[in-house]
């Protein structure tokens, strides 16, 4: 019996959606995906019988040496290791910065600050993208320079000192949510109002939920890890088959922006709305109606709708529907469930109701959306935002 083609996944910074997207491609094409070392790259043994490798390594140079086998295609999913990390497919951090600028502009801000961490390519790319987008929008750019090696508290304090010199209000874009998490605490101690004085947007690129758990929850650019995994598996599969690929780096656009209190979307003064949004943004729950949502947050339906509209400008019903449609898109793109099953999984009471609601919100039927999406993926291996 012929052995199935196998792609191994090695990570020292676990990204579950990458694994999920790669798994969908593998199932569609009869490939085995070995994700045993997608959490602990340092445990990967020598001499694995893989035909191709997907590697997300932050500081795993020793691991890279161990898995680099002559004749076995290896595709990197992050640029932390610099020039060693090629060929590479990664998120488009410059586009993420541009999304942040659009949001700041929508808020009416005229000034944006950002910092470049020079050792890393993703920081350099995000910084250049931010500066370009700010200037293109006709806004003022404040480039920050205070971050240097040393004690963490000193670094955060130095960054806060520099921000205090920038004329407020302004928008601040940071690649690293962990830095923003600490910075928020420092700014609050200095009686800086977030977002009234400084609005903050970060990139959500880790599994620790740092943006959501900050003292002021942080609006975040959401990376499209699912599409990254799917397209990366497709690229490695072509490499295994000996098909030439002349590009050394491909980038996947972000999937969008998740708005939180750091840009004034939900407001930390209304815990009812914050809790409602947390429930809506969580795993899709077919039983979550507006009445049930009001019950869970402890207010009447009328009071919830009034407070929800005041903070977000929309209704709880629209937010629940949008969450279900977003999840439906994700499931349709995977191509593994029937239209009826997708609708049921997303909380729609019937396939007719699902098709009607989806067509109204998206502009095409679920079936047409799936066919068009699959066709785009076949034509363009870089894909787009989900």
C-alpha positions in Angstrom: 0.0 0.0 0.0 1.4 3.4 -1.0 2.1 5.7 1.8 0.1 8.9 1.9 1.8 12.3 1.4 2.5 13.8 4.8 3.0 17.4 5.8 4.5 18.1 9.3 3.7 21.2 11.3 6.3 22.5 13.7 5.6 25.6 15.9 7.1 27.2 19.0 4.2 29.7 19.1 1.0 27.8 18.8 -1.5 29.2 16.2 -4.5 26.8 16.2 -6.3 28.4 13.2 -3.3 27.8 11.0 -3.5 24.1 11.9 -7.2 24.2 11.2 -6.8 25.8 7.7 -4.0 23.4 6.8 -6.1 20.5 8.0 -8.9 21.4 5.7 -6.6 21.5 2.7 -5.1 18.2 3.7 -8.5 16.5 4.0 -9.6 17.9 0.6 -6.5 16.5 -1.1 -6.0 13.2 0.7 -2.9 14.4 2.5 -1.9 13.5 6.1 -1.2 16.5 8.4 1.1 15.7 11.3 0.5 18.3 14.0 2.1 16.5 16.9 4.8 19.1 17.3 2.6 22.2 16.6 2.8 23.2 20.3 6.3 22.0 21.4 8.7 22.4 18.5 11.6 21.6 20.8 10.3 18.1 21.3 10.4 17.2 17.6 12.5 14.1 17.0 15.1 13.6 14.3 14.5 11.7 11.0 10.7 12.1 10.6 9.2 10.6 7.4 7.6 13.9 6.2 7.3 14.9 2.6 7.0 18.6 3.4 7.1 20.9 6.5 5.2 24.0 7.7 7.3 25.8 10.3 6.2 28.7 12.6 9.4 29.4 14.6 10.0 32.5 16.7 13.4 31.7 18.2 13.8 28.0 17.3 17.1 28.1 15.3 18.2 24.8 16.8 14.8 23.3 15.8 15.2 24.7 12.3 18.5 23.0 12.0 17.0 19.7 13.1 14.0 19.7 10.7 15.9 21.0 7.7 16.3 17.9 5.6 17.8 18.0 2.1 15.1 17.4 -0.5 12.1 18.0 1.9 10.3 21.2 1.1 10.0 23.6 4.1 7.8 26.6 4.2 8.0 29.2 7.0 4.9 30.9 8.4 6.7 33.7 10.2 9.7 36.0 9.6 11.1 36.0 13.1 14.3 34.2 12.0 15.1 36.8 9.4 16.6 35.7 6.1 16.6 32.0 7.2 12.8 32.1 7.1 12.4 31.7 3.3 10.4 30.7 1.4 7.7 32.2 3.6 4.0 32.8 3.7 3.0 35.2 6.5 0.3 37.7 7.5 0.4 41.1 5.8 1.4 43.4 8.7 1.6 46.5 6.5 -2.1 46.0 5.5 -2.9 45.5 9.2 -1.4 48.9 10.0 -3.4 50.5 7.1 -6.6 49.1 8.7 -5.7 50.7 12.0 -5.2 54.1 10.2 -8.6 53.8 8.5 -10.1 53.2 12.0 -8.3 56.2 13.5 -9.4 58.4 10.5 -13.0 57.2 11.0 -12.8 58.3 14.6 -11.9 61.8 13.5 -8.3 61.7 14.7 -5.6 63.7 12.8 -2.5 62.3 14.4 -1.1 58.7 14.7 1.9 57.4 16.6 3.8 54.2 16.0 7.1 52.5 16.8 9.5 50.3 14.9 11.2 47.4 16.6 14.2 47.1 14.2 15.3 43.5 14.9 12.2 42.0 13.3 11.0 42.1 9.8 7.3 42.1 10.8 7.9 45.3 12.8 9.7 47.0 10.0 7.0 46.2 7.5 4.2 47.2 9.9 6.0 50.5 10.6 6.5 51.3 7.0 2.9 50.4 6.2 1.7 52.6 9.1 3.8 55.6 8.1 2.7 55.3 4.4 -1.0 55.0 5.3 -0.9 57.9 7.7 0.7 60.2 5.1 -1.6 59.0 2.3 -4.5 59.9 4.6 -3.1 63.4 5.1 -2.6 62.8 8.9 0.3 63.7 11.1 2.7 60.9 12.0 4.7 60.7 15.2 7.5 58.1 15.0 8.5 56.8 18.4 12.2 56.1 19.1 12.4 55.5 22.9 12.3 51.6 22.9 15.8 50.2 23.8 17.1 47.0 25.3 16.9 46.9 29.1 14.5 46.4 32.0 10.9 45.9 31.0 9.5 48.5 33.4 12.1 51.1 32.3 11.2 50.4 28.6 7.4 50.9 29.3 8.1 54.0 31.3 10.3 55.5 28.6 7.6 54.8 26.0 5.0 56.4 28.1 7.2 59.4 28.6 7.5 59.9 24.9 3.8 59.5 24.4 3.2 62.2 26.9 5.0 64.7 24.6 2.7 63.9 21.6 -0.2 66.4 21.3 -3.4 64.7 22.3 -5.8 63.2 21.2 -4.1 60.8 18.9 -4.1 57.1 17.7 -1.4 54.7 18.7 -0.7 51.5 16.7 1.5 48.8 18.2 2.4 45.4 16.7 2.8 43.7 20.1 -0.2 43.4 22.3 1.9 42.5 25.3 3.7 45.9 25.1 0.3 47.6 24.8 -1.1 45.7 27.8 1.7 47.0 30.1 1.6 50.5 28.5 -2.2 50.8 29.2 -1.5 50.2 32.9 1.2 52.8 32.9 -0.9 55.4 31.1 -3.8 54.9 33.4 -1.6 55.5 36.4 -0.6 58.8 34.7 -4.3 59.7 34.4 -4.3 59.4 30.6 -7.8 58.6 29.4 -8.1 55.8 26.9 -9.5 56.3 24.3 -10.4 60.0 24.9 -6.7 61.0 25.0 -5.0 58.1 23.3 -6.8 55.5 21.2 -4.9 52.2 20.8 -5.0 49.4 18.2 -2.8 46.4 18.3 -2.3 43.2 16.2 -3.8 40.1 17.7 -1.2 37.4 16.9 -1.1 35.2 20.0 -3.3 32.8 21.8 -3.2 34.4 25.2 -6.1 36.8 24.5 -3.9 39.7 25.7 -5.9 42.4 23.8 -9.2 41.2 25.4 -7.8 41.0 28.9 -6.0 44.3 29.1 -7.1 46.9 31.7 -8.8 48.7 28.8 -9.7 46.0 26.3 -7.7 46.7 23.1 -9.1 47.0 19.6 -7.2 44.5 17.4 -6.3 43.8 13.8 -7.3 40.1 13.4 -4.9 38.0 11.3 -6.4 35.5 8.9 -4.6 32.4 10.3 -7.1 30.0 8.8 -6.4 31.2 5.3 -2.7 31.3 6.0 -2.8 27.7 7.0 -4.9 26.6 4.0 -2.8 28.4 1.4 0.5 27.4 3.1 -0.5 23.7 2.9 -1.3 24.2 -0.8 2.1 25.8 -1.5 4.0 23.0 0.2 1.9 20.5 -1.7 3.0 22.1 -4.9 6.6 22.0 -3.7 6.3 18.3 -2.9 5.1 17.7 -6.5 8.1 19.6 -7.9 6.1 22.6 -9.2 8.3 25.7 -9.3 7.3 28.7 -7.3 9.4 31.8 -8.0 8.1 34.0 -5.2 10.0 33.8 -1.9 7.5 35.6 0.3 3.7 35.7 0.0 1.5 37.6 2.4 -2.1 37.0 3.5 -4.4 40.1 4.2 -5.9 40.4 7.7 -9.5 39.3 8.2 -10.6 42.6 9.7 -10.7 44.6 12.9 -12.2 43.6 16.3 -13.3 46.8 18.0 -13.0 47.1 21.8 -12.9 49.8 24.4 -9.5 51.2 23.5 -11.1 52.9 20.5 -14.3 53.8 22.3 -16.5 51.1 20.7 -18.0 49.5 23.7 -17.1 51.8 26.5 -15.7 50.6 29.8 -18.4 52.5 31.7 -21.1 50.1 30.5 -20.3 46.6 31.8 -23.7 45.3 30.5 -22.8 46.1 26.9 -19.3 44.9 27.3 -20.6 41.5 28.7 -23.2 41.3 25.9 -20.5 41.8 23.2 -18.3 39.2 24.9 -21.1 36.7 24.7 -21.8 37.5 21.1 -18.1 37.4 20.1 -17.6 34.0 21.7 -18.5 30.6 20.2 -21.7 30.7 18.1 -24.6 29.7 20.3 -27.8 28.7 18.5 -29.9 29.5 21.6 -28.6 33.1 21.9 -31.6 35.3 21.1 -31.9 38.9 22.1 -34.2 37.8 25.0 -31.7 35.2 26.1 -28.8 37.7 25.9 -30.7 40.2 28.0 -31.3 37.4 30.6 -27.6 36.5 30.7 -26.4 40.1 31.2 -29.2 40.8 33.8 -31.3 43.5 32.3 -34.6 43.8 30.4 -34.6 43.4 26.6 -35.6 47.1 26.2 -32.8 48.3 28.5 -30.2 46.1 26.7 -31.3 47.5 23.3 -31.2 51.1 24.5 -27.7 50.8 26.0 -26.4 48.7 23.1 -27.5 51.2 20.5 -26.0 54.1 22.6 -22.6 52.4 22.8 -22.3 50.6 19.4 -24.8 52.4 17.2 -26.5 49.1 16.3 -28.8 46.5 17.8 -28.1 43.2 19.6 -30.1 41.3 17.0 -27.8 42.7 14.2 -24.7 41.9 16.2 -25.8 38.3 16.8 -26.8 37.9 13.1 -23.4 39.3 12.0 -21.6 36.8 14.3 -23.6 33.9 12.8 -23.0 35.0 9.2 -19.3 35.4 9.9 -19.1 31.9 11.3 -21.2 30.6 8.4 -18.7 32.1 5.9 -15.8 30.3 7.7 -17.6 26.9 7.6 -18.6 27.4 4.0 -15.0 28.1 3.0 -13.9 24.9 4.6 -16.2 23.0 2.2 -16.7 20.1 4.6 -20.4 20.5 5.6 -23.6 20.7 3.7 -25.5 24.1 3.4 -28.1 22.7 5.8 -25.5 21.6 8.4 -23.7 25.0 8.2 -27.0 26.8 8.8 -27.9 24.6 11.8 -24.4 24.9 13.3 -24.7 28.7 13.1 -28.0 28.8 14.9 -30.5 29.2 12.0 -33.7 27.3 12.6 -34.1 26.2 8.9 -32.1 26.0 5.7 -34.6 28.4 4.2 -34.1 31.0 6.9 -30.3 30.6 6.7 -30.3 31.0 2.9 -32.6 34.1 3.1 -30.6 35.8 5.8 -27.2 35.0 4.3 -28.3 36.2 0.8 -29.6 39.4 2.3 -26.5 40.1 4.3 -23.8 38.9 1.9 -25.4 39.6 -1.5 -25.3 36.0 -2.7 -26.5 32.6 -1.6 -24.5 30.3 0.6 -23.9 27.9 -2.3 -22.8 30.7 -4.6 -20.5 32.1 -1.9 -18.8 28.7 -1.4 -18.3 28.2 -5.2 -16.9 31.7 -5.7 -14.6 31.4 -2.8 -13.3 28.0 -3.8 -12.7 29.3 -7.3 -10.8 32.3 -6.0 -8.6 30.0 -3.9 -7.8 27.9 -6.9 -7.0 30.9 -9.1 -4.9 32.8 -6.5 -3.0 30.7 -3.9 -2.5 33.9 -1.8 -6.2 34.1 -1.1 -7.7 37.0 0.7 -9.5 37.9 3.9 -12.1 35.5 5.1 
